[in-house]
Amino acid sequence: MEQKRVIIFTTPTCTYCRQVKRYLIEKKVRFKEVDVSRNTKAAQDMMRKSGQQGVPQLWINNRPIVGFDRPKIDKMLNLKT
């Protein structure tokens, strides 16, 4: 089964960002991390697409999840809890 494309928009001071990254690593999900505190273009793009500026934001196959919403992440990635 092909893995879905996962991008996580984070900031270094965000506790939930660290939690979601740890969770995905535990579940062996590969992801690309984008630090929006250092990449203003990515931050603007994230806000334009989702209408939200909060992090973490996970984009799974270009569909956003704002916050560490474990049930939604599990469903979109077909993960077993």
A tleap script that builds the chain and sets N, CA, C and O, in Angstrom:
source leaprc.protein.ff14SB
mol = sequence {
  NMET GLU GLN LYS ARG VAL ILE ILE PHE THR
  THR PRO THR CYS THR TYR CYS ARG GLN VAL
  LYS ARG TYR LEU ILE GLU LYS LYS VAL ARG
  PHE LYS GLU VAL ASP VAL SER ARG ASN THR
  LYS ALA ALA GLN ASP MET MET ARG LYS SER
  GLY GLN GLN GLY VAL PRO GLN LEU TRP ILE
  ASN ASN ARG PRO ILE VAL GLY PHE ASP ARG
  PRO LYS ILE ASP LYS MET LEU ASN LEU LYS
  CTHR
}
set mol.1.N position { 0.852 -1.185 0.000 }
set mol.1.CA position { 0.000 0.000 0.000 }
set mol.1.C position { 0.894 1.243 0.000 }
set mol.1.O position { 1.822 1.345 0.802 }
set mol.2.N position { 0.619 2.157 -0.873 }
set mol.2.CA position { 1.403 3.379 -0.991 }
set mol.2.C position { 1.101 4.318 0.168 }
set mol.2.O position { -0.053 4.534 0.539 }
set mol.3.N position { 2.184 4.875 0.733 }
set mol.3.CA position { 1.984 5.807 1.840 }
set mol.3.C position { 1.508 7.147 1.314 }
set mol.3.O position { 1.933 7.608 0.255 }
set mol.4.N position { 0.631 7.749 2.066 }
set mol.4.CA position { 0.127 9.073 1.713 }
set mol.4.C position { 1.198 10.112 1.994 }
set mol.4.O position { 2.062 9.909 2.848 }
set mol.5.N position { 1.141 11.222 1.276 }
set mol.5.CA position { 2.097 12.303 1.452 }
set mol.5.C position { 1.700 13.128 2.676 }
set mol.5.O position { 0.588 13.651 2.746 }
set mol.6.N position { 2.614 13.240 3.635 }
set mol.6.CA position { 2.340 13.923 4.897 }
set mol.6.C position { 3.324 15.074 5.072 }
set mol.6.O position { 4.539 14.873 5.054 }
set mol.7.N position { 2.791 16.275 5.242 }
set mol.7.CA position { 3.594 17.455 5.540 }
set mol.7.C position { 3.081 18.016 6.860 }
set mol.7.O position { 1.873 18.153 7.057 }
set mol.8.N position { 4.011 18.341 7.769 }
set mol.8.CA position { 3.630 18.918 9.062 }
set mol.8.C position { 4.214 20.320 9.149 }
set mol.8.O position { 5.422 20.514 9.013 }
set mol.9.N position { 3.348 21.285 9.377 }
set mol.9.CA position { 3.779 22.661 9.601 }
set mol.9.C position { 3.913 22.842 11.112 }
set mol.9.O position { 2.966 22.597 11.860 }
set mol.10.N position { 5.101 23.276 11.559 }
set mol.10.CA position { 5.412 23.345 12.978 }
set mol.10.C position { 6.123 24.650 13.326 }
set mol.10.O position { 6.492 25.439 12.456 }
set mol.11.N position { 6.300 24.845 14.635 }
set mol.11.CA position { 7.227 25.853 15.163 }
set mol.11.C position { 8.039 25.157 16.266 }
set mol.11.O position { 7.573 24.178 16.848 }
set mol.12.N position { 9.240 25.652 16.553 }
set mol.12.CA position { 10.091 24.987 17.544 }
set mol.12.C position { 9.525 24.997 18.965 }
set mol.12.O position { 9.861 24.117 19.758 }
set mol.13.N position { 8.684 25.959 19.302 }
set mol.13.CA position { 8.181 26.075 20.672 }
set mol.13.C position { 6.854 25.348 20.894 }
set mol.13.O position { 6.315 25.378 22.000 }
set mol.14.N position { 6.332 24.708 19.879 }
set mol.14.CA position { 5.003 24.090 19.932 }
set mol.14.C position { 5.058 22.676 20.518 }
set mol.14.O position { 5.642 21.767 19.927 }
set mol.15.N position { 4.441 22.510 21.688 }
set mol.15.CA position { 4.411 21.208 22.357 }
set mol.15.C position { 3.629 20.182 21.539 }
set mol.15.O position { 4.062 19.037 21.409 }
set mol.16.N position { 2.491 20.579 20.993 }
set mol.16.CA position { 1.689 19.637 20.204 }
set mol.16.C position { 2.406 19.223 18.930 }
set mol.16.O position { 2.202 18.112 18.439 }
set mol.17.N position { 3.238 20.097 18.390 }
set mol.17.CA position { 4.026 19.740 17.205 }
set mol.17.C position { 4.964 18.584 17.543 }
set mol.17.O position { 5.080 17.630 16.775 }
set mol.18.N position { 5.633 18.671 18.693 }
set mol.18.CA position { 6.535 17.592 19.112 }
set mol.18.C position { 5.753 16.302 19.340 }
set mol.18.O position { 6.221 15.218 18.991 }
set mol.19.N position { 4.569 16.419 19.923 }
set mol.19.CA position { 3.764 15.227 20.184 }
set mol.19.C position { 3.325 14.544 18.892 }
set mol.19.O position { 3.386 13.320 18.779 }
set mol.20.N position { 2.886 15.333 17.927 }
set mol.20.CA position { 2.416 14.726 16.678 }
set mol.20.C position { 3.579 14.108 15.910 }
set mol.20.O position { 3.412 13.061 15.284 }
set mol.21.N position { 4.743 14.729 15.945 }
set mol.21.CA position { 5.906 14.141 15.273 }
set mol.21.C position { 6.289 12.823 15.937 }
set mol.21.O position { 6.575 11.841 15.252 }
set mol.22.N position { 6.295 12.799 17.275 }
set mol.22.CA position { 6.617 11.570 18.010 }
set mol.22.C position { 5.606 10.476 17.672 }
set mol.22.O position { 5.974 9.317 17.482 }
set mol.23.N position { 4.340 10.851 17.601 }
set mol.23.CA position { 3.280 9.885 17.283 }
set mol.23.C position { 3.492 9.282 15.888 }
set mol.23.O position { 3.407 8.066 15.714 }
set mol.24.N position { 3.766 10.130 14.908 }
set mol.24.CA position { 3.956 9.622 13.546 }
set mol.24.C position { 5.202 8.751 13.445 }
set mol.24.O position { 5.207 7.761 12.714 }
set mol.25.N position { 6.256 9.110 14.171 }
set mol.25.CA position { 7.465 8.279 14.173 }
set mol.25.C position { 7.153 6.908 14.778 }
set mol.25.O position { 7.584 5.884 14.248 }
set mol.26.N position { 6.406 6.886 15.883 }
set mol.26.CA position { 6.001 5.615 16.496 }
set mol.26.C position { 5.223 4.747 15.521 }
set mol.26.O position { 5.388 3.527 15.491 }
set mol.27.N position { 4.374 5.383 14.728 }
set mol.27.CA position { 3.533 4.660 13.764 }
set mol.27.C position { 4.258 4.395 12.440 }
set mol.27.O position { 3.681 3.845 11.502 }
set mol.28.N position { 5.545 4.801 12.381 }
set mol.28.CA position { 6.386 4.593 11.191 }
set mol.28.C position { 5.817 5.282 9.949 }
set mol.28.O position { 5.837 4.734 8.847 }
set mol.29.N position { 5.314 6.491 10.158 }
set mol.29.CA position { 4.787 7.303 9.059 }
set mol.29.C position { 5.857 8.321 8.689 }
set mol.29.O position { 6.306 9.097 9.532 }
set mol.30.N position { 6.257 8.313 7.436 }
set mol.30.CA position { 7.223 9.309 6.968 }
set mol.30.C position { 6.515 10.629 6.749 }
set mol.30.O position { 5.367 10.669 6.307 }
set mol.31.N position { 7.216 11.718 7.067 }
set mol.31.CA position { 6.632 13.039 6.892 }
set mol.31.C position { 7.723 14.048 6.598 }
set mol.31.O position { 8.900 13.837 6.891 }
set mol.32.N position { 7.294 15.143 6.015 }
set mol.32.CA position { 8.179 16.284 5.785 }
set mol.32.C position { 7.755 17.364 6.771 }
set mol.32.O position { 6.567 17.664 6.898 }
set mol.33.N position { 8.722 17.945 7.465 }
set mol.33.CA position { 8.424 18.996 8.434 }
set mol.33.C position { 8.803 20.352 7.861 }
set mol.33.O position { 9.878 20.514 7.283 }
set mol.34.N position { 7.911 21.325 8.024 }
set mol.34.CA position { 8.164 22.694 7.597 }
set mol.34.C position { 8.012 23.600 8.813 }
set mol.34.O position { 6.935 23.687 9.403 }
set mol.35.N position { 9.095 24.270 9.182 }
set mol.35.CA position { 9.099 25.194 10.320 }
set mol.35.C position { 8.614 26.556 9.825 }
set mol.35.O position { 9.357 27.281 9.163 }
set mol.36.N position { 7.372 26.900 10.147 }
set mol.36.CA position { 6.799 28.152 9.640 }
set mol.36.C position { 7.345 29.381 10.352 }
set mol.36.O position { 7.109 30.502 9.902 }
set mol.37.N position { 8.070 29.198 11.454 }
set mol.37.CA position { 8.701 30.354 12.098 }
set mol.37.C position { 9.926 30.809 11.306 }
set mol.37.O position { 10.369 31.949 11.451 }
set mol.38.N position { 10.468 29.937 10.479 }
set mol.38.CA position { 11.641 30.270 9.657 }
set mol.38.C position { 11.301 30.432 8.181 }
set mol.38.O position { 12.088 30.991 7.418 }
set mol.39.N position { 10.145 29.951 7.784 }
set mol.39.CA position { 9.771 29.964 6.373 }
set mol.39.C position { 8.462 30.752 6.220 }
set mol.39.O position { 7.374 30.181 6.292 }
set mol.40.N position { 8.579 32.054 6.011 }
set mol.40.CA position { 7.386 32.901 5.956 }
set mol.40.C position { 6.518 32.587 4.740 }
set mol.40.O position { 5.295 32.713 4.804 }
set mol.41.N position { 7.137 32.184 3.638 }
set mol.41.CA position { 6.347 31.832 2.459 }
set mol.41.C position { 5.470 30.607 2.757 }
set mol.41.O position { 4.298 30.573 2.381 }
set mol.42.N position { 6.035 29.619 3.423 }
set mol.42.CA position { 5.257 28.431 3.791 }
set mol.42.C position { 4.147 28.800 4.774 }
set mol.42.O position { 3.039 28.271 4.684 }
set mol.43.N position { 4.437 29.704 5.713 }
set mol.43.CA position { 3.422 30.138 6.681 }
set mol.43.C position { 2.262 30.822 5.968 }
set mol.43.O position { 1.099 30.571 6.285 }
set mol.44.N position { 2.576 31.682 5.011 }
set mol.44.CA position { 1.527 32.366 4.252 }
set mol.44.C position { 0.720 31.374 3.430 }
set mol.44.O position { -0.505 31.472 3.358 }
set mol.45.N position { 1.402 30.423 2.814 }
set mol.45.CA position { 0.738 29.409 2.007 }
set mol.45.C position { -0.195 28.556 2.877 }
set mol.45.O position { -1.325 28.264 2.488 }
set mol.46.N position { 0.296 28.163 4.062 }
set mol.46.CA position { -0.496 27.372 4.998 }
set mol.46.C position { -1.767 28.128 5.390 }
set mol.46.O position { -2.860 27.562 5.386 }
set mol.47.N position { -1.615 29.403 5.725 }
set mol.47.CA position { -2.774 30.210 6.132 }
set mol.47.C position { -3.756 30.404 4.987 }
set mol.47.O position { -4.969 30.342 5.188 }
set mol.48.N position { -3.238 30.636 3.793 }
set mol.48.CA position { -4.103 30.845 2.635 }
set mol.48.C position { -4.924 29.595 2.343 }
set mol.48.O position { -6.109 29.688 2.023 }
set mol.49.N position { -4.296 28.429 2.454 }
set mol.49.CA position { -4.983 27.176 2.127 }
set mol.49.C position { -5.974 26.744 3.204 }
set mol.49.O position { -7.067 26.269 2.894 }
set mol.50.N position { -5.588 26.912 4.477 }
set mol.50.CA position { -6.429 26.370 5.546 }
set mol.50.C position { -7.291 27.427 6.235 }
set mol.50.O position { -8.288 27.100 6.879 }
set mol.51.N position { -6.896 28.707 6.095 }
set mol.51.CA position { -7.584 29.761 6.820 }
set mol.51.C position { -7.204 29.801 8.294 }
set mol.51.O position { -7.801 30.546 9.070 }
set mol.52.N position { -6.220 29.007 8.680 }
set mol.52.CA position { -5.791 28.908 10.075 }
set mol.52.C position { -4.299 29.211 10.168 }
set mol.52.O position { -3.526 28.878 9.269 }
set mol.53.N position { -3.908 29.849 11.271 }
set mol.53.CA position { -2.478 30.085 11.454 }
set mol.53.C position { -1.880 29.234 12.565 }
set mol.53.O position { -0.668 29.255 12.779 }
set mol.54.N position { -2.726 28.482 13.276 }
set mol.54.CA position { -2.235 27.641 14.364 }
set mol.54.C position { -1.473 26.433 13.856 }
set mol.54.O position { -1.721 25.933 12.758 }
set mol.55.N position { -0.532 25.971 14.686 }
set mol.55.CA position { 0.217 24.756 14.403 }
set mol.55.C position { 0.050 23.795 15.573 }
set mol.55.O position { -0.240 24.248 16.681 }
set mol.56.N position { 0.218 22.511 15.381 }
set mol.56.CA position { 0.630 21.905 14.135 }
set mol.56.C position { -0.519 21.827 13.138 }
set mol.56.O position { -1.694 21.772 13.502 }
set mol.57.N position { -0.135 21.823 11.881 }
set mol.57.CA position { -1.063 21.496 10.815 }
set mol.57.C position { -0.462 20.343 10.045 }
set mol.57.O position { 0.696 20.389 9.629 }
set mol.58.N position { -1.248 19.324 9.863 }
set mol.58.CA position { -0.830 18.196 9.041 }
set mol.58.C position { -1.583 18.281 7.732 }
set mol.58.O position { -2.794 18.498 7.700 }
set mol.59.N position { -0.853 18.110 6.669 }
set mol.59.CA position { -1.476 18.049 5.347 }
set mol.59.C position { -1.234 16.641 4.838 }
set mol.59.O position { -0.105 16.262 4.526 }
set mol.60.N position { -2.310 15.872 4.758 }
set mol.60.CA position { -2.237 14.492 4.311 }
set mol.60.C position { -2.855 14.434 2.925 }
set mol.60.O position { -4.058 14.631 2.750 }
set mol.61.N position { -2.002 14.160 1.943 }
set mol.61.CA position { -2.419 14.216 0.537 }
set mol.61.C position { -3.157 15.517 0.246 }
set mol.61.O position { -4.190 15.527 -0.422 }
set mol.62.N position { -2.606 16.614 0.761 }
set mol.62.CA position { -3.103 17.976 0.514 }
set mol.62.C position { -4.421 18.293 1.226 }
set mol.62.O position { -5.073 19.282 0.893 }
set mol.63.N position { -4.819 17.477 2.190 }
set mol.63.CA position { -6.025 17.756 2.984 }
set mol.63.C position { -5.595 18.112 4.407 }
set mol.63.O position { -4.892 17.330 5.047 }
set mol.64.N position { -6.005 19.280 4.914 }
set mol.64.CA position { -5.476 19.750 6.194 }
set mol.64.C position { -6.169 19.162 7.424 }
set mol.64.O position { -7.372 18.898 7.433 }
set mol.65.N position { -5.352 18.973 8.459 }
set mol.65.CA position { -5.830 18.701 9.806 }
set mol.65.C position { -5.142 19.734 10.686 }
set mol.65.O position { -3.913 19.781 10.741 }
set mol.66.N position { -5.914 20.551 11.367 }
set mol.66.CA position { -5.352 21.583 12.237 }
set mol.66.C position { -5.338 21.044 13.662 }
set mol.66.O position { -6.376 20.654 14.197 }
set mol.67.N position { -4.150 21.025 14.275 }
set mol.67.CA position { -4.009 20.508 15.630 }
set mol.67.C position { -3.680 19.027 15.628 }
set mol.67.O position { -3.696 18.371 14.586 }
set mol.68.N position { -3.382 18.511 16.815 }
set mol.68.CA position { -3.063 17.092 16.971 }
set mol.68.C position { -4.367 16.340 17.211 }
set mol.68.O position { -4.709 16.010 18.347 }
set mol.69.N position { -5.088 16.075 16.126 }
set mol.69.CA position { -6.374 15.380 16.170 }
set mol.69.C position { -6.122 13.911 15.825 }
set mol.69.O position { -6.259 13.493 14.675 }
set mol.70.N position { -5.749 13.141 16.851 }
set mol.70.CA position { -5.334 11.751 16.639 }
set mol.70.C position { -6.397 10.913 15.916 }
set mol.70.O position { -6.034 10.183 14.994 }
set mol.71.N position { -7.681 10.971 16.276 }
set mol.71.CA position { -8.667 10.160 15.546 }
set mol.71.C position { -8.731 10.508 14.053 }
set mol.71.O position { -8.847 9.619 13.210 }
set mol.72.N position { -8.657 11.789 13.736 }
set mol.72.CA position { -8.709 12.195 12.333 }
set mol.72.C position { -7.441 11.760 11.592 }
set mol.72.O position { -7.505 11.319 10.445 }
set mol.73.N position { -6.296 11.887 12.257 }
set mol.73.CA position { -5.027 11.452 11.655 }
set mol.73.C position { -5.076 9.948 11.397 }
set mol.73.O position { -4.733 9.489 10.308 }
set mol.74.N position { -5.504 9.184 12.403 }
set mol.74.CA position { -5.593 7.729 12.254 }
set mol.74.C position { -6.503 7.341 11.096 }
set mol.74.O position { -6.189 6.443 10.315 }
set mol.75.N position { -7.628 8.028 11.001 }
set mol.75.CA position { -8.585 7.714 9.928 }
set mol.75.C position { -7.995 8.029 8.553 }
set mol.75.O position { -8.082 7.217 7.632 }
set mol.76.N position { -7.390 9.224 8.421 }
set mol.76.CA position { -6.861 9.616 7.111 }
set mol.76.C position { -5.656 8.777 6.687 }
set mol.76.O position { -5.407 8.598 5.495 }
set mol.77.N position { -4.907 8.262 7.672 }
set mol.77.CA position { -3.735 7.440 7.357 }
set mol.77.C position { -4.005 5.933 7.499 }
set mol.77.O position { -3.100 5.115 7.331 }
set mol.78.N position { -5.251 5.581 7.809 }
set mol.78.CA position { -5.631 4.171 8.009 }
set mol.78.C position { -4.758 3.515 9.064 }
set mol.78.O position { -4.281 2.399 8.862 }
set mol.79.N position { -4.541 4.191 10.187 }
set mol.79.CA position { -3.725 3.650 11.274 }
set mol.79.C position { -4.609 2.932 12.279 }
set mol.79.O position { -5.746 3.331 12.529 }
set mol.80.N position { -4.075 1.885 12.838 }
set mol.80.CA position { -4.783 1.176 13.900 }
set mol.80.C position { -4.301 1.747 15.234 }
set mol.80.O position { -3.108 1.990 15.414 }
set mol.81.N position { -5.225 1.959 16.158 }
set mol.81.CA position { -4.831 2.523 17.455 }
set mol.81.C position { -4.464 1.444 18.443 }
set mol.81.O position { -4.109 1.745 19.583 }
savepdb mol mol.pdb
quit
